[in-house]
Amino acid sequence: MARVAVGGTFDPIHDGHLALLGRAFELGKNGTVVVALTSDEMARDHRTRPVEDFEVRRQNLKDMIKDRFGINGTRIEKLNDLCGSAISEDFDYIVVSPETEPIALRINQLRAERGLKPIEISLVEYQLAQDHIRISSTRISEGKIDSHGKLLI
């Protein structure tokens, strides 16, 4: 039974997030998936766009996981730094996008320094919009695409 970590801001939730979560639940079937959701401080620290409050994002994420994957009770932890529980708890996999792969590499470096086994990194490629540019929450919030990558302008 695998333990899987995946993380993000998840606001707004889009097809790229669904691909990450889908891979996490595939790897964690009959095991445990831990979703690390960025804290308000982290979510707003480097963004120029508004981000929903943590509790709103958490509830939206829980609802989407239940509706899309039929899973209740997923562990959603607050991520107050780049690594979260991935540097202290035992995980078999960490699911990342190309954007977050360097963080997973850093997590494994920190785990090695602490005498912990590395986590296998599962890379999920970007989901592309209709214009062949990656789907992102920023592009959605700018009104350029919808959550599925359909062009709006």
C-alpha positions as CSV (number, residue, x, y, z in Angstrom):
1,M,0.0,0.0,0.0
2,A,1.7,3.1,-1.3
3,R,1.9,6.5,0.4
4,V,1.8,9.3,-2.1
5,A,2.4,13.1,-1.7
6,V,1.2,15.8,-4.0
7,G,0.9,19.5,-3.4
8,G,-0.1,22.9,-4.8
9,T,-2.2,26.0,-4.4
10,F,-5.1,24.5,-6.4
11,D,-6.8,27.8,-7.2
12,P,-8.6,27.7,-9.5
13,I,-8.6,24.0,-10.0
14,H,-8.0,23.0,-13.6
15,D,-7.2,20.1,-15.8
16,G,-3.5,20.2,-14.9
17,H,-4.4,19.8,-11.3
18,L,-6.8,16.9,-12.2
19,A,-3.9,15.2,-14.0
20,L,-1.6,15.5,-10.9
21,L,-4.3,14.3,-8.5
22,G,-5.3,11.5,-10.9
23,R,-1.8,10.2,-11.0
24,A,-1.5,10.5,-7.2
25,F,-4.7,8.5,-6.7
26,E,-3.6,5.9,-9.3
27,L,-0.3,5.4,-7.5
28,G,-2.0,5.5,-4.0
29,K,-4.8,3.1,-4.9
30,N,-5.5,1.1,-1.7
31,G,-2.9,3.3,0.1
32,T,-2.8,6.9,1.3
33,V,-2.6,10.1,-0.7
34,V,-1.6,13.2,1.2
35,V,-2.4,16.5,-0.5
36,A,-0.3,19.4,0.7
37,L,-2.3,22.7,0.1
38,T,-0.3,25.9,0.3
39,S,-1.0,28.1,3.3
40,D,-2.4,31.6,2.6
41,E,1.0,33.1,3.3
42,M,2.7,30.9,0.8
43,A,-0.1,31.2,-1.8
44,R,0.0,35.0,-1.7
45,D,3.8,35.4,-1.2
46,H,4.8,35.3,-4.9
47,R,1.6,35.8,-6.8
48,T,0.4,38.9,-8.4
49,R,-3.2,37.6,-8.6
50,P,-5.7,37.1,-5.9
51,V,-6.0,33.6,-4.3
52,E,-8.9,32.3,-2.3
53,D,-8.4,31.8,1.4
54,F,-7.0,28.4,2.6
55,E,-10.3,27.1,4.0
56,V,-12.2,27.9,0.7
57,R,-9.5,26.2,-1.4
58,R,-9.5,23.2,1.0
59,Q,-13.2,22.8,0.7
60,N,-13.1,23.2,-3.1
61,L,-10.4,20.6,-3.3
62,K,-12.3,18.2,-1.0
63,D,-15.4,18.6,-3.1
64,M,-13.6,18.1,-6.4
65,I,-11.8,15.0,-5.1
66,K,-15.1,13.5,-4.0
67,D,-16.9,14.5,-7.3
68,R,-14.2,13.6,-9.7
69,F,-12.5,10.6,-8.0
70,G,-15.2,9.4,-5.7
71,I,-12.9,9.6,-2.7
72,N,-13.9,10.9,0.7
73,G,-11.6,11.7,3.6
74,T,-8.4,12.5,1.7
75,R,-5.7,13.9,4.0
76,I,-5.2,17.6,3.2
77,E,-2.4,19.2,5.1
78,K,-1.5,22.9,5.3
79,L,1.8,23.5,3.5
80,N,3.7,26.3,5.3
81,D,7.0,25.7,3.5
82,L,8.2,24.1,0.2
83,C,8.6,20.6,1.7
84,G,5.9,20.0,4.3
85,S,5.7,16.5,5.7
86,A,7.6,15.1,2.7
87,I,10.9,15.6,4.5
88,S,9.9,13.9,7.7
89,E,7.2,11.3,6.9
90,D,7.6,8.1,4.9
91,F,6.3,8.3,1.3
92,D,6.7,6.0,-1.7
93,Y,5.9,8.6,-4.4
94,I,5.7,12.3,-4.9
95,V,3.7,13.5,-7.9
96,V,5.0,16.7,-9.5
97,S,4.7,18.9,-12.6
98,P,7.8,20.1,-14.5
99,E,7.4,23.4,-12.4
100,T,7.6,21.6,-9.1
101,E,10.1,18.8,-10.0
102,P,13.1,20.8,-8.6
103,I,11.3,21.0,-5.2
104,A,11.0,17.2,-5.2
105,L,14.7,16.9,-6.0
106,R,15.4,19.2,-3.1
107,I,13.1,17.2,-0.8
108,N,15.0,14.0,-1.7
109,Q,18.3,15.8,-0.9
110,L,17.0,16.9,2.5
111,R,15.7,13.4,3.2
112,A,19.1,11.9,2.4
113,E,20.7,14.4,4.8
114,R,18.3,13.1,7.5
115,G,19.0,9.4,6.7
116,L,15.6,8.8,5.1
117,K,15.0,6.9,1.9
118,P,14.3,8.9,-1.2
119,I,10.8,9.3,-2.6
120,E,10.2,8.1,-6.1
121,I,9.3,11.2,-8.3
122,S,6.4,10.8,-10.6
123,L,6.4,13.6,-13.2
124,V,3.1,14.6,-14.8
125,E,3.6,16.7,-18.0
126,Y,1.8,19.9,-18.3
127,Q,-1.7,19.8,-19.7
128,L,-1.9,22.0,-22.8
129,A,-4.6,24.5,-23.6
130,Q,-6.2,24.8,-27.0
131,D,-3.4,27.2,-28.1
132,H,-0.7,24.5,-27.1
133,I,0.4,26.6,-24.1
134,R,0.2,25.0,-20.7
135,I,-3.0,25.4,-18.7
136,S,-2.3,27.5,-15.6
137,S,-4.3,29.2,-12.8
138,T,-2.8,32.5,-13.8
139,R,-4.1,32.2,-17.4
140,I,-7.5,31.2,-16.1
141,S,-7.7,34.1,-13.7
142,E,-6.6,36.5,-16.5
143,G,-9.6,35.3,-18.5
144,K,-7.5,33.8,-21.4
145,I,-8.6,30.2,-21.0
146,D,-11.1,28.2,-19.0
147,S,-10.2,25.4,-16.6
148,H,-10.1,22.9,-19.4
149,G,-7.8,25.0,-21.6
150,K,-10.4,26.3,-24.0
151,L,-9.5,29.8,-25.4
152,L,-11.7,32.6,-24.1
153,I,-10.1,35.5,-26.0
